């Protein structure tokens, strides 16, 4: 089972920042999970929230704020860390080792994504990193567009716990995924993992910070464990105790 650092090693560094991705490398993760959105000037930036209220105590809407302004925001101090800024997708890729898996989550809740899928695929293709990227999303239209732009890219369908499980996991996912299903921990059971694996899908479970749970998931056959604490899970998976 591979450990993917959730927004980087976000328990120990500000989420979705260069510091968090470097910390994930230091902690021995196998890869990272990150959030990709378009900012107001069209660049793909790595950020989870649509507004910077939580991250920077600023009432800025990401999609309406140009990159030069976004990068003035401090998204580290409000989370209890050293000052940090929002990186672009390509800046993030540059700091990761060549062996790292990169799970890029496309953040979009609308039918039209404003070109997000196209810009992410363009960056992946230009940088030649497709063999180590998984493009995931809660939005099936984003995954559909990704498939049209580059059918060979690995795609993973995220399961939203607030929506009907059967519709997402058994109807939508097989239509738009070619690689993996990404359920929350509460939706990940041995029976479901076995069913997904029988259909040829890998399972990427989120978000798991307890080594005991991680060992259980590994025993089920989960392929990727998305965690805020990769070092803690790495130690727990190597040892018999938590």
Secondary structure, 3 states (H helix, E strand, C coil): CEEEEECCCCCCCCCCCHHHHHHHHHCCCCEEEEEEEECCCCCEEECCCCECHHHHCCCCEHHHCCHHHHCCCCCCHHHCCCCCCCCEHHHHHHCCCCCCEEEEEECCCCCCCCCHHHHHHHHHHHHCCHHHEEEEECCHHHHHHHHHHCCCCEEEEECCCCCCHHHHHHHHHHHHCCCEEECEHHHCCHHHHHHHHHCCCEEEEECCCCHHHHHHHHHHCCCEEEECCHHHHHHHHHCCCC
